[in-house]
């Protein structure tokens, strides 16, 4: 899978304009090493859609489903296990956006145009 990230322990930052290929284990390692205050990780689902993840307080993870063609995103806070399941789903080529939206979470929408 193609990822980019910032502030992951033991790894140099990878900007979104120069993402890298990563295995599932590599992506989970980057995610697990994210700085809880300022680390983030993005997964390019395809040329249009991106899943972004960042740790929040109390064991939650902020996920953002970005549509770069609009540009806009939907966001919510989820449990760590659910965020990890989305990373696994992305590695397996599943529809991460559909899986995320099927969860019972309250979504915020932001139009950045």
N, C-alpha and C positions, 0 to 999 in steps of 0.2 A: 504494500500500500504506500501511497505517497503522503508524507507528513512534513510539517514544519512546526517549530516550537521555539520557546524562549524560556530561559531560567529553569533548566532541568539539571539536577545534580550530576556532575561528572560528564556532561555533554556540552559541547559548544552550541550556541544558538544557531538555529537554521531558519533564515528569513522566509517569508511566504513567497517571495519572488524567486527563490532557489530551493524548492522543497527537495527532499531526498526519499529514496525508496527504503522501506523498512519492513522487516518481518513482523509477524504478530508479537513475538516475544520482544523484539526491539521496541515496537510501539508501546507495549505495556510497560517496558522498563523506563522509557522516556516519561510516560504518564505518571508512573509511580514516583519518579524523581522530581516532578514539578515542584517548584517553590510554592508553598501554600498561599503566599501573599501576592506573588506577581508572575508565577509561571503560567504558561498556556501551551496548548497543543492544538494544531489543526490537522484534519485529515481531508485530503481532496477526494471527494466521492466520485466526481467526474469533472469535466471542464467548467461546469456551471455551479455545482453544489459543494459546500464545505461544511464539515462538522468541526466545531471548535469546542474545546473543553478547558476548564480552569477550576482548580479547587476553591471551595468556599469554606466558611466556618462550619463547625459542628459536623464534619464528615460529609458535607454535601459537595456536589460538583455542578458547576454552571455549564450547561450545554447550550450552544447556539447553532441553529440550522440556518446557514447563510445561502441565499440565492444571489450570486454575483451578477446576474443579468438584470436585476431590478434596480438597484441593490436594496435588499431588505433581509431581515432575519427574524426568526422566532427563537425565544429563549425561555429556559426554565431551570430550576435547581432540582437535581435528582440525587439519589443515593449512589455511593461509590460503585456498588455492584452493577447498577443499571448502566452507568457510564462505561464501565469495563465491558459490559455485554455489547454495547454499541461499537466499541473498538473491535471486538471479536467479529461482530456482524460485518463491519466494513472490510475486515481482512478476508472474510469468506464471500464477499461480493453481494451480500444481501442489501435490500433497500433500507438503509439506515434511517432515512427520514420517515418512512412509513412505520418502522418499528418504534422509533422515538415518539411519534405522535399517537401511537396506539396505547402508550403508557398513560396512566391516570395522573397527569400533572397539569398544573395551571400554566398556560403558555402566555408569554408577552410577545407582541408583534411590534417591530420597529421598522419603519420605512425610512431608509437613509437617503432617499432621493431629494 
